[in-house]
Amino acid sequence: MALRRGEEPAANLEGRNFQRVERLLAMILLAQQPTASLVEKVKTLRSAGLSNPEIGSMLGMSGSAVGKTFYDATKRSAQKKKKKR
């Protein structure tokens, strides 16, 4: 069956709908933490399995900025643990 102009294969539509549901769930997750800092939001979304570019698009930053934020947060956490010992 040939596709009409402007139509997409069903597989593409299903994938797009799945991505939309993923984004909605991530936004609900963020809405549950209205006073969370940027670092906490990044950590939460990373633990939910989202990639840096996906997180960046939700938080209005680049994927590399998300990676740097996460790296700095884990680095600080490791330093605090080291001082306690």
Order of alpha helices (4+ residues) and beta strands (2+ residues): alpha-alpha-alpha-alpha
